[in-house]
Amino acid sequence: MGIDRMLRIHFLQHWFELSDPVAEETLNDSYIMRQCVGIDLDTEPVVDETTF
């Protein structure tokens, strides 16, 4: 995972006060959040919470 994607996830966690497990769940559930981070489920899975 690139540093730009990690930084986007970091910002989303702080803006919406998400813990690591909740951030992973939110990225799995929310198309808008995945689009903001740059994750396309057709080509790659959502990152595991331990990676954040």
C-alpha distance matrix in Angstrom:
0.0 3.8 6.7 8.4 6.8 7.1 10.5 11.5 11.1 13.0 15.6 16.2 16.8 19.3 21.0 21.6 21.9 19.6 19.0 15.9 17.6 19.0 15.7 14.3 17.8 17.9 14.8 16.4 19.7 19.3 18.8 19.1 16.4 13.9 15.3 14.9 11.2 10.8 10.3 12.9 14.3 16.2 13.3 10.7 11.3 10.5 8.4 11.1 12.8 12.7 9.0 10.1
3.8 0.0 3.8 5.4 5.5 6.4 8.8 10.2 11.0 12.5 14.6 15.8 16.9 18.8 20.3 21.6 22.2 20.4 20.2 17.5 19.8 20.7 17.2 16.6 20.0 19.5 16.4 18.6 21.6 20.6 19.8 19.4 16.8 14.7 15.3 14.3 10.9 10.6 11.4 14.3 16.4 18.1 15.4 13.3 14.3 13.3 11.5 14.2 15.4 15.3 11.6 11.7
6.7 3.8 0.0 3.8 5.5 5.0 6.1 8.6 9.9 10.3 12.3 14.3 15.2 16.5 18.2 20.0 20.3 19.0 19.0 16.8 19.6 20.4 16.9 17.0 20.5 19.8 17.1 19.8 22.5 21.3 20.9 19.9 17.0 15.7 16.3 14.4 11.2 12.0 13.5 16.8 19.0 21.1 18.7 16.5 17.0 15.3 13.1 15.4 15.7 15.5 11.8 11.0
8.4 5.4 3.8 0.0 3.8 5.5 5.1 6.3 8.8 9.8 10.7 12.5 14.3 15.5 16.5 18.4 19.5 18.5 19.2 17.4 20.0 20.1 16.4 16.9 20.0 18.6 15.9 18.9 21.1 19.3 18.5 17.1 14.6 13.5 13.4 11.3 8.6 9.4 11.8 15.1 17.8 20.0 17.9 16.2 16.9 15.1 13.8 16.6 16.8 17.4 13.9 12.5
6.8 5.5 5.5 3.8 0.0 3.8 5.4 5.1 6.3 8.6 9.9 10.7 12.4 14.4 15.3 16.5 17.6 16.1 16.7 14.6 16.9 17.0 13.2 13.3 16.4 15.2 12.3 15.1 17.5 16.0 15.4 14.5 11.7 10.3 10.9 9.2 5.8 6.9 8.5 12.1 14.5 17.0 15.2 13.1 13.4 11.3 10.2 13.3 13.7 14.8 11.5 10.2
7.1 6.4 5.0 5.5 3.8 0.0 3.8 5.5 5.2 6.1 8.7 9.9 10.5 12.5 14.3 15.5 15.8 14.2 14.2 12.1 14.9 15.4 11.9 12.3 15.8 15.0 12.7 15.6 18.2 17.1 17.3 16.4 13.1 12.2 13.6 11.6 8.3 10.3 11.2 14.9 16.6 19.4 17.7 15.0 14.5 11.9 9.8 11.9 11.6 12.2 9.0 7.1
10.5 8.8 6.1 5.1 5.4 3.8 0.0 3.8 5.4 4.9 6.2 8.6 9.8 10.7 12.2 14.2 14.8 14.1 14.8 13.5 16.7 16.6 13.1 14.4 17.6 16.2 14.3 17.7 19.7 18.0 18.2 16.5 13.3 13.4 14.1 11.3 8.8 11.3 13.2 17.0 19.1 22.0 20.4 18.1 17.7 15.0 13.2 15.2 14.3 15.1 12.2 9.6
11.5 10.2 8.6 6.3 5.1 5.5 3.8 0.0 3.8 5.4 5.2 6.3 8.6 10.0 10.5 12.2 13.6 12.8 14.4 13.4 16.0 15.2 11.5 13.0 15.7 13.6 11.7 15.3 16.8 14.7 14.7 12.8 9.8 10.1 10.6 7.6 5.6 8.7 10.9 14.6 16.8 19.8 18.8 16.8 16.3 13.5 12.7 15.1 14.3 16.0 13.4 10.8
11.1 11.0 9.9 8.8 6.3 5.2 5.4 3.8 0.0 3.8 5.4 5.1 6.1 8.7 9.9 10.6 11.4 9.8 10.9 9.7 12.2 11.6 7.9 9.4 12.3 10.7 9.1 12.7 14.5 13.0 13.9 12.6 9.0 9.4 11.2 8.8 6.3 9.7 10.6 14.3 15.8 19.1 18.3 15.7 14.5 11.2 10.0 11.9 10.8 12.7 10.7 7.7
13.0 12.5 10.3 9.8 8.6 6.1 4.9 5.4 3.8 0.0 3.8 5.5 5.1 6.4 8.7 10.2 10.1 9.3 10.1 9.5 12.9 12.5 9.4 11.6 14.5 13.1 12.3 15.8 17.4 16.1 17.3 15.7 12.1 13.1 14.7 11.9 9.8 13.2 14.3 18.1 19.5 22.9 21.9 19.2 17.8 14.4 12.7 13.7 11.8 13.1 11.3 7.7
15.6 14.6 12.3 10.7 9.9 8.7 6.2 5.2 5.4 3.8 0.0 3.8 5.4 5.2 6.0 8.5 9.4 9.9 11.8 12.2 15.2 13.9 10.8 13.6 15.9 13.7 13.1 16.9 17.8 15.8 16.8 14.4 11.3 13.1 14.0 10.6 9.7 13.3 15.1 18.8 20.6 23.9 23.3 21.0 19.9 16.5 15.4 16.8 15.0 16.6 15.0 11.4
16.2 15.8 14.3 12.5 10.7 9.9 8.6 6.3 5.1 5.5 3.8 0.0 3.8 5.4 5.1 5.9 7.8 7.6 10.2 10.8 13.1 11.1 8.1 11.1 12.8 10.1 10.0 13.8 14.3 12.2 13.6 11.5 8.2 10.5 11.9 9.0 8.6 12.4 13.6 17.0 18.4 21.9 21.8 19.5 18.0 14.5 14.1 15.5 13.7 16.1 14.9 11.5
16.8 16.9 15.2 14.3 12.4 10.5 9.8 8.6 6.1 5.1 5.4 3.8 0.0 3.8 5.7 5.5 5.3 4.5 6.7 7.8 10.5 8.9 6.5 10.0 11.8 10.0 10.7 14.1 14.9 13.7 15.8 14.2 10.7 12.8 14.9 12.4 11.3 15.0 15.6 19.0 19.9 23.5 23.4 20.6 18.6 14.9 13.8 14.3 11.7 13.9 13.4 9.8
19.3 18.8 16.5 15.5 14.4 12.5 10.7 10.0 8.7 6.4 5.2 5.4 3.8 0.0 3.8 5.5 4.9 6.7 8.9 10.7 13.6 12.0 10.2 13.7 15.4 13.4 14.3 17.8 18.2 16.7 18.7 16.5 13.4 15.8 17.4 14.3 13.8 17.5 18.7 22.2 23.3 26.9 26.7 24.0 22.2 18.5 17.3 17.8 15.0 16.8 16.2 12.4
21.0 20.3 18.2 16.5 15.3 14.3 12.2 10.5 9.9 8.7 6.0 5.1 5.7 3.8 0.0 3.8 5.7 8.0 11.2 13.2 15.6 13.1 11.3 14.9 15.9 13.2 14.2 17.8 17.5 15.4 17.2 14.5 12.0 15.0 16.1 12.9 13.4 17.1 18.6 21.8 23.1 26.6 26.8 24.6 23.0 19.3 18.9 19.7 17.3 19.6 18.9 15.2
21.6 21.6 20.0 18.4 16.5 15.5 14.2 12.2 10.6 10.2 8.5 5.9 5.5 5.5 3.8 0.0 3.8 5.6 9.3 11.7 13.2 10.3 9.2 12.9 13.2 10.5 12.4 15.5 14.8 13.2 15.6 13.5 11.0 14.2 15.9 13.4 13.9 17.5 18.3 21.2 22.0 25.6 26.2 23.9 21.8 18.1 18.0 18.5 16.0 18.7 18.6 15.1
21.9 22.2 20.3 19.5 17.6 15.8 14.8 13.6 11.4 10.1 9.4 7.8 5.3 4.9 5.7 3.8 0.0 3.8 6.7 9.9 11.7 9.4 9.0 12.8 13.4 11.7 13.8 16.7 16.5 15.6 18.4 16.7 13.8 16.6 18.7 16.2 16.0 19.7 20.1 23.3 23.7 27.5 27.8 25.1 22.7 18.9 18.1 17.9 14.8 17.1 17.5 14.0
19.6 20.4 19.0 18.5 16.1 14.2 14.1 12.8 9.8 9.3 9.9 7.6 4.5 6.7 8.0 5.6 3.8 0.0 3.8 6.5 8.0 5.7 5.5 9.1 9.9 8.7 10.9 13.5 13.7 13.5 16.4 15.5 12.2 14.5 17.2 15.3 14.5 18.0 17.8 20.8 20.8 24.6 24.9 22.0 19.4 15.6 14.8 14.3 11.3 13.9 14.6 11.4
19.0 20.2 19.0 19.2 16.7 14.2 14.8 14.4 10.9 10.1 11.8 10.2 6.7 8.9 11.2 9.3 6.7 3.8 0.0 3.8 5.7 5.2 5.9 8.6 9.9 10.2 12.0 14.2 15.1 15.6 18.6 18.2 14.7 16.2 19.3 17.7 16.1 19.4 18.8 21.8 21.5 25.2 25.2 22.0 19.0 15.4 13.9 12.5 9.0 11.1 12.5 9.6
15.9 17.5 16.8 17.4 14.6 12.1 13.5 13.4 9.7 9.5 12.2 10.8 7.8 10.7 13.2 11.7 9.9 6.5 3.8 0.0 3.8 5.5 5.1 6.3 8.7 9.8 10.6 12.5 14.3 15.2 17.8 17.9 14.2 14.9 18.2 16.9 14.7 17.6 16.5 19.5 19.0 22.7 22.4 18.9 16.0 12.4 10.5 8.9 5.2 7.4 8.8 6.5
17.6 19.8 19.6 20.0 16.9 14.9 16.7 16.0 12.2 12.9 15.2 13.1 10.5 13.6 15.6 13.2 11.7 8.0 5.7 3.8 0.0 3.8 5.4 5.2 6.3 8.6 10.0 10.8 12.5 14.2 17.1 17.9 14.6 15.1 18.7 18.1 16.2 18.7 16.9 19.4 18.2 21.9 22.0 18.6 15.2 11.9 10.7 8.5 5.4 8.3 10.5 9.3
19.0 20.7 20.4 20.1 17.0 15.4 16.6 15.2 11.6 12.5 13.9 11.1 8.9 12.0 13.1 10.3 9.4 5.7 5.2 5.5 3.8 0.0 3.8 5.4 5.0 6.0 8.5 9.7 10.3 11.6 14.9 15.3 12.3 13.6 17.0 16.3 15.1 17.9 16.5 18.9 18.0 21.7 22.3 19.2 16.0 12.5 12.2 11.0 8.4 11.7 13.2 11.2
15.7 17.2 16.9 16.4 13.2 11.9 13.1 11.5 7.9 9.4 10.8 8.1 6.5 10.2 11.3 9.2 9.0 5.5 5.9 5.1 5.4 3.8 0.0 3.8 5.4 5.0 6.1 8.6 9.8 10.2 12.9 13.0 9.5 10.6 13.9 12.9 11.4 14.3 13.3 16.1 15.7 19.5 19.8 16.8 13.9 10.2 9.8 9.6 7.4 10.9 11.2 8.9
14.3 16.6 17.0 16.9 13.3 12.3 14.4 13.0 9.4 11.6 13.6 11.1 10.0 13.7 14.9 12.9 12.8 9.1 8.6 6.3 5.2 5.4 3.8 0.0 3.8 5.5 5.2 6.3 8.7 10.1 12.5 13.6 10.4 10.1 13.9 13.8 11.8 13.8 11.9 14.2 13.2 16.9 17.1 13.9 10.7 7.1 7.0 6.5 5.5 9.3 9.8 8.8
17.8 20.0 20.5 20.0 16.4 15.8 17.6 15.7 12.3 14.5 15.9 12.8 11.8 15.4 15.9 13.2 13.4 9.9 9.9 8.7 6.3 5.0 5.4 3.8 0.0 3.8 5.5 5.1 6.2 8.5 11.6 13.1 10.6 10.9 14.6 15.0 13.8 15.7 13.5 15.2 13.6 17.3 18.3 15.5 12.1 9.1 10.1 9.5 8.7 12.5 13.5 12.5
17.9 19.5 19.8 18.6 15.2 15.0 16.2 13.6 10.7 13.1 13.7 10.1 10.0 13.4 13.2 10.5 11.7 8.7 10.2 9.8 8.6 6.0 5.0 5.5 3.8 0.0 3.8 5.3 5.1 5.7 9.0 9.8 7.3 8.6 11.9 12.1 11.6 13.8 12.4 14.3 13.5 17.2 18.4 16.0 13.2 9.9 11.3 11.8 10.9 14.7 15.0 13.3
14.8 16.4 17.1 15.9 12.3 12.7 14.3 11.7 9.1 12.3 13.1 10.0 10.7 14.3 14.2 12.4 13.8 10.9 12.0 10.6 10.0 8.5 6.1 5.2 5.5 3.8 0.0 3.8 5.5 5.5 7.4 8.5 5.8 5.5 9.2 9.8 8.7 10.4 8.6 10.6 10.2 13.9 14.8 12.4 10.0 6.7 8.6 10.2 10.3 13.9 13.3 12.1
16.4 18.6 19.8 18.9 15.1 15.6 17.7 15.3 12.7 15.8 16.9 13.8 14.1 17.8 17.8 15.5 16.7 13.5 14.2 12.5 10.8 9.7 8.6 6.3 5.1 5.3 3.8 0.0 3.8 6.1 7.8 10.4 8.8 7.6 11.2 12.7 11.7 12.6 9.8 10.7 8.8 12.4 13.9 11.6 8.7 6.4 9.2 10.2 11.2 14.7 14.7 14.2
19.7 21.6 22.5 21.1 17.5 18.2 19.7 16.8 14.5 17.4 17.8 14.3 14.9 18.2 17.5 14.8 16.5 13.7 15.1 14.3 12.5 10.3 9.8 8.7 6.2 5.1 5.5 3.8 0.0 3.8 6.6 9.2 8.5 8.6 11.6 13.2 13.2 14.3 12.1 12.6 11.1 14.3 16.4 14.8 12.2 10.1 12.8 13.8 14.1 17.9 18.0 17.1
19.3 20.6 21.3 19.3 16.0 17.1 18.0 14.7 13.0 16.1 15.8 12.2 13.7 16.7 15.4 13.2 15.6 13.5 15.6 15.2 14.2 11.6 10.2 10.1 8.5 5.7 5.5 6.1 3.8 0.0 3.8 5.4 5.3 6.4 8.7 10.0 10.9 12.2 10.9 11.7 11.3 14.5 16.5 15.3 13.4 11.1 13.8 15.4 15.5 19.2 18.8 17.3
18.8 19.8 20.9 18.5 15.4 17.3 18.2 14.7 13.9 17.3 16.8 13.6 15.8 18.7 17.2 15.6 18.4 16.4 18.6 17.8 17.1 14.9 12.9 12.5 11.6 9.0 7.4 7.8 6.6 3.8 0.0 3.8 5.5 5.2 6.1 8.6 10.0 10.2 9.1 9.2 9.5 12.2 14.3 13.8 12.9 11.4 14.4 16.8 17.6 21.1 20.0 18.8
19.1 19.4 19.9 17.1 14.5 16.4 16.5 12.8 12.6 15.7 14.4 11.5 14.2 16.5 14.5 13.5 16.7 15.5 18.2 17.9 17.9 15.3 13.0 13.6 13.1 9.8 8.5 10.4 9.2 5.4 3.8 0.0 3.8 5.5 5.0 6.2 8.7 9.7 10.0 11.0 12.3 15.0 16.7 16.1 15.4 13.4 15.8 18.3 18.5 21.9 20.6 18.8
16.4 16.8 17.0 14.6 11.7 13.1 13.3 9.8 9.0 12.1 11.3 8.2 10.7 13.4 12.0 11.0 13.8 12.2 14.7 14.2 14.6 12.3 9.5 10.4 10.6 7.3 5.8 8.8 8.5 5.3 5.5 3.8 0.0 3.8 5.4 5.1 6.3 8.5 8.7 10.9 12.0 15.3 16.3 14.9 13.8 11.0 12.8 15.2 15.0 18.3 17.1 15.0
13.9 14.7 15.7 13.5 10.3 12.2 13.4 10.1 9.4 13.1 13.1 10.5 12.8 15.8 15.0 14.2 16.6 14.5 16.2 14.9 15.1 13.6 10.6 10.1 10.9 8.6 5.5 7.6 8.6 6.4 5.2 5.5 3.8 0.0 3.8 5.4 5.1 5.8 5.0 7.1 8.5 11.7 12.5 11.2 10.5 8.3 10.6 13.5 14.3 17.4 15.8 14.5
15.3 15.3 16.3 13.4 10.9 13.6 14.1 10.6 11.2 14.7 14.0 11.9 14.9 17.4 16.1 15.9 18.7 17.2 19.3 18.2 18.7 17.0 13.9 13.9 14.6 11.9 9.2 11.2 11.6 8.7 6.1 5.0 5.4 3.8 0.0 3.8 5.4 4.9 6.1 7.4 10.0 12.3 13.1 12.8 13.0 11.5 13.7 17.0 17.8 20.7 18.7 17.3
14.9 14.3 14.4 11.3 9.2 11.6 11.3 7.6 8.8 11.9 10.6 9.0 12.4 14.3 12.9 13.4 16.2 15.3 17.7 16.9 18.1 16.3 12.9 13.8 15.0 12.1 9.8 12.7 13.2 10.0 8.6 6.2 5.1 5.4 3.8 0.0 3.8 5.6 8.0 10.5 13.1 15.7 15.9 15.1 15.1 12.9 14.2 17.2 17.4 20.1 17.9 15.9
11.2 10.9 11.2 8.6 5.8 8.3 8.8 5.6 6.3 9.8 9.7 8.6 11.3 13.8 13.4 13.9 16.0 14.5 16.1 14.7 16.2 15.1 11.4 11.8 13.8 11.6 8.7 11.7 13.2 10.9 10.0 8.7 6.3 5.1 5.4 3.8 0.0 3.8 5.9 9.3 11.8 14.6 14.1 12.6 12.6 10.2 10.9 14.1 14.5 16.9 14.4 12.7
10.8 10.6 12.0 9.4 6.9 10.3 11.3 8.7 9.7 13.2 13.3 12.4 15.0 17.5 17.1 17.5 19.7 18.0 19.4 17.6 18.7 17.9 14.3 13.8 15.7 13.8 10.4 12.6 14.3 12.2 10.2 9.7 8.5 5.8 4.9 5.6 3.8 0.0 3.8 6.5 9.8 11.9 11.2 10.5 11.4 10.2 11.5 15.1 16.4 18.6 15.9 15.0
10.3 11.4 13.5 11.8 8.5 11.2 13.2 10.9 10.6 14.3 15.1 13.6 15.6 18.7 18.6 18.3 20.1 17.8 18.8 16.5 16.9 16.5 13.3 11.9 13.5 12.4 8.6 9.8 12.1 10.9 9.1 10.0 8.7 5.0 6.1 8.0 5.9 3.8 0.0 3.8 6.3 8.9 8.4 7.1 7.8 6.9 9.0 12.6 14.5 16.9 14.5 14.3
12.9 14.3 16.8 15.1 12.1 14.9 17.0 14.6 14.3 18.1 18.8 17.0 19.0 22.2 21.8 21.2 23.3 20.8 21.8 19.5 19.4 18.9 16.1 14.2 15.2 14.3 10.6 10.7 12.6 11.7 9.2 11.0 10.9 7.1 7.4 10.5 9.3 6.5 3.8 0.0 3.8 5.4 5.7 6.1 7.7 8.4 11.3 14.8 17.1 19.5 17.4 17.6
14.3 16.4 19.0 17.8 14.5 16.6 19.1 16.8 15.8 19.5 20.6 18.4 19.9 23.3 23.1 22.0 23.7 20.8 21.5 19.0 18.2 18.0 15.7 13.2 13.6 13.5 10.2 8.8 11.1 11.3 9.5 12.3 12.0 8.5 10.0 13.1 11.8 9.8 6.3 3.8 0.0 3.8 5.4 5.1 5.5 7.1 10.6 13.5 16.2 18.7 17.2 17.8
16.2 18.1 21.1 20.0 17.0 19.4 22.0 19.8 19.1 22.9 23.9 21.9 23.5 26.9 26.6 25.6 27.5 24.6 25.2 22.7 21.9 21.7 19.5 16.9 17.3 17.2 13.9 12.4 14.3 14.5 12.2 15.0 15.3 11.7 12.3 15.7 14.6 11.9 8.9 5.4 3.8 0.0 3.8 6.1 7.9 10.5 13.7 16.5 19.6 21.8 20.1 21.1
13.3 15.4 18.7 17.9 15.2 17.7 20.4 18.8 18.3 21.9 23.3 21.8 23.4 26.7 26.8 26.2 27.8 24.9 25.2 22.4 22.0 22.3 19.8 17.1 18.3 18.4 14.8 13.9 16.4 16.5 14.3 16.7 16.3 12.5 13.1 15.9 14.1 11.2 8.4 5.7 5.4 3.8 0.0 3.8 7.2 10.1 12.5 15.6 18.8 20.5 18.4 19.7
10.7 13.3 16.5 16.2 13.1 15.0 18.1 16.8 15.7 19.2 21.0 19.5 20.6 24.0 24.6 23.9 25.1 22.0 22.0 18.9 18.6 19.2 16.8 13.9 15.5 16.0 12.4 11.6 14.8 15.3 13.8 16.1 14.9 11.2 12.8 15.1 12.6 10.5 7.1 6.1 5.1 6.1 3.8 0.0 3.8 6.8 8.8 11.8 15.1 16.7 14.7 16.2
11.3 14.3 17.0 16.9 13.4 14.5 17.7 16.3 14.5 17.8 19.9 18.0 18.6 22.2 23.0 21.8 22.7 19.4 19.0 16.0 15.2 16.0 13.9 10.7 12.1 13.2 10.0 8.7 12.2 13.4 12.9 15.4 13.8 10.5 13.0 15.1 12.6 11.4 7.8 7.7 5.5 7.9 7.2 3.8 0.0 3.8 6.3 8.7 12.0 14.0 12.7 14.2
10.5 13.3 15.3 15.1 11.3 11.9 15.0 13.5 11.2 14.4 16.5 14.5 14.9 18.5 19.3 18.1 18.9 15.6 15.4 12.4 11.9 12.5 10.2 7.1 9.1 9.9 6.7 6.4 10.1 11.1 11.4 13.4 11.0 8.3 11.5 12.9 10.2 10.2 6.9 8.4 7.1 10.5 10.1 6.8 3.8 0.0 3.8 6.5 9.1 11.6 10.4 11.1
8.4 11.5 13.1 13.8 10.2 9.8 13.2 12.7 10.0 12.7 15.4 14.1 13.8 17.3 18.9 18.0 18.1 14.8 13.9 10.5 10.7 12.2 9.8 7.0 10.1 11.3 8.6 9.2 12.8 13.8 14.4 15.8 12.8 10.6 13.7 14.2 10.9 11.5 9.0 11.3 10.6 13.7 12.5 8.8 6.3 3.8 0.0 3.8 6.5 8.3 6.7 7.9
11.1 14.2 15.4 16.6 13.3 11.9 15.2 15.1 11.9 13.7 16.8 15.5 14.3 17.8 19.7 18.5 17.9 14.3 12.5 8.9 8.5 11.0 9.6 6.5 9.5 11.8 10.2 10.2 13.8 15.4 16.8 18.3 15.2 13.5 17.0 17.2 14.1 15.1 12.6 14.8 13.5 16.5 15.6 11.8 8.7 6.5 3.8 0.0 3.8 5.5 5.6 7.4
12.8 15.4 15.7 16.8 13.7 11.6 14.3 14.3 10.8 11.8 15.0 13.7 11.7 15.0 17.3 16.0 14.8 11.3 9.0 5.2 5.4 8.4 7.4 5.5 8.7 10.9 10.3 11.2 14.1 15.5 17.6 18.5 15.0 14.3 17.8 17.4 14.5 16.4 14.5 17.1 16.2 19.6 18.8 15.1 12.0 9.1 6.5 3.8 0.0 3.8 5.4 5.6
12.7 15.3 15.5 17.4 14.8 12.2 15.1 16.0 12.7 13.1 16.6 16.1 13.9 16.8 19.6 18.7 17.1 13.9 11.1 7.4 8.3 11.7 10.9 9.3 12.5 14.7 13.9 14.7 17.9 19.2 21.1 21.9 18.3 17.4 20.7 20.1 16.9 18.6 16.9 19.5 18.7 21.8 20.5 16.7 14.0 11.6 8.3 5.5 3.8 0.0 3.8 5.5
9.0 11.6 11.8 13.9 11.5 9.0 12.2 13.4 10.7 11.3 15.0 14.9 13.4 16.2 18.9 18.6 17.5 14.6 12.5 8.8 10.5 13.2 11.2 9.8 13.5 15.0 13.3 14.7 18.0 18.8 20.0 20.6 17.1 15.8 18.7 17.9 14.4 15.9 14.5 17.4 17.2 20.1 18.4 14.7 12.7 10.4 6.7 5.6 5.4 3.8 0.0 3.8
10.1 11.7 11.0 12.5 10.2 7.1 9.6 10.8 7.7 7.7 11.4 11.5 9.8 12.4 15.2 15.1 14.0 11.4 9.6 6.5 9.3 11.2 8.9 8.8 12.5 13.3 12.1 14.2 17.1 17.3 18.8 18.8 15.0 14.5 17.3 15.9 12.7 15.0 14.3 17.6 17.8 21.1 19.7 16.2 14.2 11.1 7.9 7.4 5.6 5.5 3.8 0.0
